[in-house]
């Protein structure tokens, strides 16, 4: 499928309505739910299944469109401050084993 819905878990899942959209190009789209906002240290988790064969590591990035556009930045130690930059943007994984469930944890 072109887009799949993925369940969001973690402390702040409700901020995004508990689902995200994932497309075949590898883009994960999160939409802030009505009446919600992103606060400091917003944390969510996603469970993906690692491919059956090892592949090239991917370097995720994060960006925002509204209400204030934030240019894409590599996820690691970048941060989203009030001036259109990321204050904290990190991602970690639970497993690198082929075929295993891999819990990705995003903190923004």
matplotlib code that plots the C-alpha trace (Angstrom):
import matplotlib.pyplot as plt

x = [0.0, 1.1, 0.1, -0.4, -1.7, 0.7, -0.3, 1.5, 2.3, 4.2, 3.5, 2.3, 0.5, -2.8, -1.1, -1.1, -4.4, -2.7, -1.9, 0.6, 0.8, 3.7, 4.4, 6.5, 9.1, 9.8, 8.1, 6.3, 3.6, 2.3, -0.6, -1.2, -4.8, -7.4, -6.9, -3.4, 0.0, 3.6, 5.2, 8.9, 10.0, 7.0, 7.7, 6.1, 6.9, 6.2, 6.7, 8.0, 9.3, 12.9, 13.4, 14.4, 17.8, 20.2, 20.2, 21.8, 21.2, 18.9, 19.4, 15.9, 15.2, 12.3, 10.5, 7.2, 4.8, 2.4, 1.6, 5.3, 7.5, 10.6, 13.3, 14.2, 17.0, 18.8, 17.4, 20.0, 20.6, 18.9, 16.2, 12.9, 13.1, 10.8, 12.7, 12.0, 14.7, 14.5, 15.5, 15.3, 14.9, 16.1, 15.3, 16.3, 15.6, 15.1, 16.5, 18.8, 18.0, 16.6, 13.0, 12.5, 10.0, 11.8, 10.4, 11.4, 11.2, 11.0, 11.4, 10.8]
y = [0.0, 3.6, 4.7, 2.7, 3.7, 2.8, 2.8, 5.3, 4.4, 6.1, 8.8, 11.4, 9.2, 11.2, 14.4, 12.8, 11.0, 7.7, 6.9, 8.0, 7.6, 5.7, 5.7, 3.5, 6.2, 5.9, 9.1, 9.0, 11.8, 12.7, 15.1, 17.0, 16.1, 18.9, 20.7, 19.3, 20.8, 19.6, 20.4, 20.0, 16.4, 14.9, 11.2, 8.6, 5.0, 3.0, -0.7, -1.7, -5.1, -5.1, -6.5, -10.1, -9.1, -6.5, -3.2, 0.2, 2.2, 5.2, 8.7, 10.0, 13.7, 15.8, 18.8, 20.7, 22.5, 24.4, 26.6, 27.5, 25.9, 24.2, 23.2, 19.5, 18.6, 15.3, 13.5, 13.3, 16.3, 19.1, 21.1, 22.9, 26.4, 29.3, 30.5, 27.7, 25.2, 21.9, 21.9, 18.2, 15.7, 12.1, 8.7, 5.3, 1.7, -1.5, -4.0, -4.4, -8.1, -9.0, -10.0, -8.8, -6.2, -2.9, -0.3, 3.2, 5.9, 9.5, 12.5, 16.0]
z = [0.0, -0.6, 2.9, 6.0, 9.3, 12.2, 15.8, 18.0, 21.6, 24.4, 26.9, 24.4, 21.8, 22.2, 21.0, 17.5, 17.8, 18.3, 14.6, 12.0, 8.3, 6.7, 3.0, 0.8, 0.4, 4.2, 5.2, 8.6, 8.9, 12.3, 12.6, 15.9, 17.0, 17.5, 20.8, 21.3, 21.1, 21.2, 24.5, 25.6, 25.6, 23.7, 23.4, 21.2, 20.1, 17.0, 16.4, 13.0, 11.9, 10.7, 7.2, 6.8, 5.4, 6.8, 4.9, 5.0, 8.1, 7.6, 9.1, 10.1, 10.0, 11.4, 10.1, 10.7, 8.5, 10.7, 12.5, 12.2, 9.5, 10.8, 8.4, 8.4, 10.8, 11.5, 14.5, 17.3, 19.4, 17.4, 19.1, 18.4, 19.9, 19.4, 16.4, 14.1, 15.1, 17.0, 20.6, 21.2, 18.4, 19.1, 17.9, 19.3, 18.4, 20.5, 18.0, 15.0, 14.6, 11.1, 11.2, 14.8, 16.1, 16.5, 18.8, 17.6, 20.3, 19.1, 21.5, 20.2]

ax = plt.figure().add_subplot(projection="3d")
ax.plot(x, y, z, "-o")
ax.set_aspect("equal")
plt.show()
